[in-house]
Amino acid sequence: MDKNTPHDESGEIFYPVTNMPEKIAVIGLGYVGLPLALALARAFPGQVTGYDHSKTRIDALKQGHDWAGEENLEDIDTADLHLTKDAQELEGTSFFIVTVPTPITGDKKPNLTPLHSACATIGKILKENKNKPPVIVFESTVYPGLTEKICGPAIAGVSGLPKSAFRLGYSPERINPGDPNHRLENILKIIAAEDDATLARLEAVYGAVIKAGLHKAPSIAVAEAAKVLENTQRDLNVALMNELAVICDRLDIRTHDVLEAAGTKWNFLRFTPGLVGGHCIGVDPYYLTTCAQSLGYEPEVILAGRRINDGMGAFIARKLADWLKARDKDPSSARIAILGLTFKENVRDLRNSRVPDIATALKGWNTVPLIHDPMVDEAMAAAEYGLELVSREALTNLDALVLAVPHRVFLDRIDAYLAGLAPHGLVMDIKSAIDPKSVAPRFYWSL
């Protein structure tokens, strides 16, 4: 038995693990929390509450609308899931799962405001139950040690209860928005807890919905480190491809062709260059580097990869401006269209998109690009980035067309979009999503 497992003088665990049903609450109903809450509601009907502090979000979900577009209307309508923005309705919960975002600040440090808010919400309604202490599981990406050193004390401080009155767990999310093949149920899930009894409760809850199986990490810190490593590794691999793309551009060879050739080797890792944004890959490494710096170590490789990836928007804009100048075209008078604003293809999520970096850099040449993305709400684009979206009909007499995010809606109608481009205009295909021959006689460039 783990030394931290609650036990009496005889050494026996003093609370039962499986003979009492859990009353579950999911805190935060975004792209991670909503699918998890729906899955749990199917496995534990009548026992699950979905909480979000946003009245707009709760009202929309009650009407069957998911702004992320990841869940089916019917699934939301028929789920035996109680939705609320009233934290008082969480009283009596025995198993909390926190799925709030963990963004970064303007100076690229962890922004723990959503986590602190979630801890306060739980702390205010937490009640002591010696027979079955409440479990609080965090799924949000954090740095190693944060759950036990920051979240635990924060909850105890607000609740007025001793830390021994509740138990902590960690199970990092592995949701991949826009991916129909890798869904919550068929992705192997890591679980960890501060003692064996609590780990057994995590296994009972998550095991009911995760068909791919569970990996029991030996500690919460190991599980936290594993999550931040997953995305840091991908970030660095993409950074290598982006640096390769800059080199290939100077060599006047296409990166895509190089990767196709190198990919014929059996152990070649298939990563591609591109804009690195979103809620994970472009954010999580800063949680790890902040942790390292707090320990007196200055990470070099990780931060170098971040600098490369964060600079790709400016590189693309500079390449475009240079192309125009080489043809005696003033960038400030050029008509440039950017297709796509979300952080990746076929999703509606705008968070930490790097496409605005292209627009910002172009403004340095007094160029205001025409941005078009039918998957994005115009009000959200304005609120998030101060950018105005245009209709497809506005994309005419173009000097350059930048396919920044290859949504399926663009690829299915690429000829219609190309029709608005001048006969000798430029197509910038950031992710090599289209055949270069298909744009002739126009010029083609890819990252």
MARNUDO-571632 format. One record per residue (C-alpha): x, y negated, z negated. Coordinates in steps of 0.001 Angstrom, whole numbers, padded with zeros to 6 digits, always signed. Layout:
% MARNUDO-571632
XYZ ...
% end
This chain:
% MARNUDO-571632
+000000+000000+000000 +001255-003508+000820 +002405-005333-002317 +000119-008248-001457 -002996-006102-001257 -005494-007052-004010 -005519-004269-006603 -006368-003636-010226 -004079-002248-012907 -004547+001288-011602 -003290+000210-008205 -006670+000638-006519 -007929-001978-004037 -010610-003870-005933 -012921-004718-003065 -014519-002349-000551 -013590-002815+003083 -016187-001047+005179 -019315-000469+003107 -020582-004040+003371 -021370-005644+006749 -019498-008815+007598 -021322-012071+008119 -019245-013626+010892 -018741-017247+011945 -016750-018437+014958 -015484-021990+014436 -015076-023784+017774 -017020-022743+020871 -014650-023620+023677 -013165-021348+026311 -011887-018996+023552 -014623-019201+020924 -017685-018825+023127 -016842-015490+024791 -015678-014142+021436 -018886-015227+019693 -021016-013672+022434 -019099-010391+022284 -019365-010244+018506 -023083-011020+018659 -023556-008014+020914 -021644-005790+018499 -023118-007262+015306 -026608-008549+016212 -028015-011052+013764 -024703-011319+011896 -022848-013926+013957 -022953-017725+013891 -021241-019932+016431 -020262-023335+015045 -019031-026411+016887 -018814-029955+015545 -020015-031326+018891 -023781-031818+019068 -023474-032128+022847 -021793-028729+023066 -024332-026982+020832 -027299-028556+022631 -025885-027524+026009 -025306-023943+024862 -028816-023718+023457 -030018-024674+026930 -027832-021933+028410 -025177-024239+029884 -021443-023588+029526 -019339-026531+030733 -016386-024204+031304 -018428-022061+033691 -016885-018905+032248 -020024-017307+030790 -023219-016228+032522 -026386-018161+031778 -028226-014930+031033 -025605-013814+028517 -025978-017043+026553 -029771-016938+026700 -030111-013350+025515 -027337-013251+022916 -028401-012674+019318 -026138-015554+018335 -027032-018362+015967 -025659-021680+017227 -025210-024663+014936 -023359-027915+014347 -024418-027928+010686 -021553-026585+008570 -023918-025895+005677 -025382-023057+007714 -022026-021282+007415 -022507-020668+003692 -022320-017000+002812 -019966-016212+005685 -017544-013423+004819 -015446-013468+008014 -014423-016744+009649 -012646-016886+013013 -011071-020238+013930 -010698-020876+017662 -010123-024628+017793 -007562-026104+020220 -003986-026854+019186 -002886-029721+021472 +000219-031898+021307 +000638-035586+020590 +001917-038209+022984 +005461-037586+021765 +005024-033832+022365 +004685-032734+018776 +001997-030383+017426 -001317-032133+016889 -002869-030255+013978 -005926-032492+013666 -008390-029871+015003 -006911-027226+012687 -007113-029505+009644 -010710-030308+010556 -011585-026611+010796 -009877-025896+007470 -011855-028717+005843 -015117-027427+007317 -014479-023970+005888 -013164-025235+002576 -016270-027287+001881 -018619-024300+002070 -016295-021516+000883 -017548-019519-002104 -015611-017092-004243 -016576-013416-004002 -014309-011182-006064 -015916-008029-004688 -015203-009081-001130 -013031-012186-000696 -013846-014173+002476 -011439-013609+005359 -010286-016519+007542 -008687-015493+010832 -006954-018006+013076 -006762-017477+016838 -005372-020902+017713 -001768-020945+018950 +000580-022171+016231 +004223-021843+015237 +005367-019065+012887 +004422-019741+009278 +001746-022357+009943 -001249-020162+009039 +000057-019286+005587 +002004-022450+004778 -000389-025108+006087 -003835-023665+006797 -004079-021570+003633 -003169-024429+001270 -005423-026829+003202 -008424-024554+002719 -007600-024020-000948 -007205-027755-001492 -010596-028622-000021 -012453-025708-001594 -010961-026153-005063 -010490-022387-005166 -007215-020581-005834 -005526-019100-002783 -006310-015629-004131 -010032-016322-003607 -009750-015798+000155 -007593-013857+002570 -005835-014948+005760 -005473-013226+009103 -004159-014078+012551 -005166-012746+015959 -003856-014838+018860 -006216-015440+021750 -005289-014109+025176 -008101-015545+027270 -007160-016415+030858 -009742-018867+032282 -010816-018185+035841 -009547-014598+035741 -012397-012135+036358 -010174-009099+035787 -008620-009901+032415 -011519-010502+030053 -011760-010481+026273 -012826-006848+026022 -010126-005357+028256 -007086-007262+026945 -005061-005566+024214 -005331-007748+021106 -002816-008435+018348 -004118-008509+014790 -002270-009347+011584 -003199-010082+007985 -001595-010852+004663 -002456-007438+003203 -003564-003976+004263 -007157-004305+003111 -007666-007505+005080 -006026-005954+008129 -008542-003114+007912 -011367-005660+007984 -009855-007320+011082 -009609-003904+012691 -013276-003171+011969 -014485-006464+013432 -012214-006783+016457 -012233-003063+017137 -015965-003266+017759 -015476-005539+020789 -011931-005013+022094 -012061-001856+024203 -008403-002147+025279 -007212-001536+021731 -005483-003395+018927 -001812-003901+018085 -001189-004300+014364 +001659-006729+013847 +003625-006268+010601 +002985-009836+009450 +001098-012989+010308 +004358-014760+011175 +005260-012032+013681 +001861-012371+015373 +002204-016167+015491 +005672-015883+017020 +004494-013322+019570 +001786-015635+020850 +003980-018687+021269 +006650-016506+022890 +004213-015172+025504 +003581-018615+026918 +007113-019898+026433 +008445-016995+028475 +006058-017761+031318 +006873-021458+031125 +010588-020750+031511 +010081-018347+034400 +008007-020919+036271 +010626-023575+035470 +013249-021391+037144 +011032-021132+040233 +010473-024893+040238 +014191-025556+040046 +014685-023066+042865 +012043-024942+044877 +013937-028231+044480 +017135-026531+045667 +015401-024829+048602 +013910-028153+049622 +017396-029618+049923 +018472-026563+051909 +015468-027043+054193 +014227-023503+053644 +010801-022503+052345 +010711-021244+048763 +007828-018922+049608 +009958-017129+052177 +012813-016734+049701 +010488-015262+047080 +008951-012890+049612 +012394-011576+050480 +013605-011353+046885 +010336-009687+045879 +011233-006580+047871 +013596-005583+045031 +011882-003222+042591 +012711-005180+039430 +012214-008716+040716 +009792-010716+038536 +007080-012313+040661 +006706-015895+039495 +005976-018849+041763 +006618-022602+041547 +003842-025062+040785 +002353-027638+038456 +002392-026321+034883 -000477-027682+032830 -003431-026386+030893 -004026-025586+027272 -001250-023001+026788 +001840-022853+028983 +002469-026589+029095 +001746-027036+025377 +002707-023992+023303 +006484-024201+023811 +006484-027508+021936 +005088-025706+018873 +008064-023348+018968 +010625-026097+019578 +009201-028201+016744 +009475-025210+014447 +013085-024611+015554 +014014-028266+015013 +012524-028177+011511 +014926-025309+010786 +017921-027325+011982 +018245-025708+015395 +017974-027721+018615 +016545-025473+021360 +018189-026032+024722 +016751-023585+027248 +013108-024058+026235 +013245-027857+026370 +015160-027782+029649 +012360-025710+031155 +009787-028148+029840 +011613-031096+031421 +011711-029364+034795 +008042-028421+034747 +006863-031800+033483 +008779-033496+036288 +007239-031641+039217 +004381-034098+039767 +006841-036961+040211 +008986-034804+042506 +006010-034067+044773 +005003-037734+044913 +008559-038800+045734 +008756-036198+048496 +005519-037533+049969 +006671-041156+049799 +009989-040271+051449 +008175-038454+054258 +006019-041513+054930 +008980-043909+054851 +010919-041684+057283 +008089-042269+059745 +008028-046025+059161 +004787-045723+057225 +004414-047940+054162 +003180-045684+051309 +001064-048553+049966 -001042-048588+053144 -001197-044817+053621 -004398-042866+053127 -003525-039906+050925 -005978-037317+049638 -005394-034988+046708 -007527-031849+046579 -008029-030572+043055 -007763-032120+039599 -008191-029202+037178 -005165-027557+035574 -005515-024398+037693 -007576-022992+040525 -011216-021950+040172 -011734-023414+036686 -013389-026621+035528 -010973-027350+032710 -009130-030675+032986 -007043-030411+029835 -003382-031174+030325 -003664-031075+034106 -000457-032190+035798 -002208-033347+038979 -002610-036867+037529 +001210-037003+037397 +001191-037103+041202 -001326-039947+041234 +000608-041864+038575 +003878-041544+040491 +002218-042646+043747 +001020-045788+042028 +004680-046708+041735 +004537-047275+045503 +001220-049160+045121 -000556-046135+046545 -003985-045164+045253 -004771-041609+046393 -008244-040291+047113 -008904-037501+044618 -011540-034892+045362 -012594-031943+043207 -016172-030627+043407 -015603-028484+040299 -015047-031515+038073 -017627-033759+036466 -016919-037345+037575 -017567-038761+034111 -015097-036305+032554 -012398-037245+035081 -012893-040911+034260 -012923-040313+030511 -009901-037984+030483 -007607-039714+032976 -009271-042912+034136 -009475-041464+037656 -012281-041929+040145 -013278-038959+042279 -014429-039285+045879 -016715-037153+048033 -015491-034936+050858 -017026-037367+053342 -014550-040033+052178 -011578-037933+053280 -011111-039343+056770 -008233-040937+058699 -005765-039367+056302 -002007-039637+056628 -001431-036861+054104 -003471-034141+052451 -002148-032686+049179 -003631-029297+048291 -002756-029541+044612 -005194-026964+043227 -006214-024214+045672 -009807-023729+044549 -011663-021092+046538 -014072-023801+047657 -011146-025536+049398 -009658-022437+050980 -013027-021289+052319 -013492-024638+054110 -009907-025624+054779 -010601-026438+058437 -013206-028992+057380 -010689-030700+055113 -007959-030597+057735 -010338-032296+060180 -009946-035524+058190 -006168-035510+058635 -004398-037340+061447 -003028-035078+064241 +000521-035624+063042 -000235-036044+059351 +001303-034088+056489 -000157-031127+054597 +001441-030592+051194 +000517-027085+050067 +001754-027055+046479 +001165-023355+045799 +001669-021991+049335 -001986-021038+049526 -002464-021444+053293 -000644-020247+056398 +001680-022977+057747 +000706-022028+061309 -002924-022877+060573 -002184-026596+060190 -000316-027118+063489 +000374-029585+065087 +000342-031315+061705 +003425-031197+059488 +003497-028667+056653 +005390-028701+053360 +005114-026422+050339 +006773-026380+046949 
% end
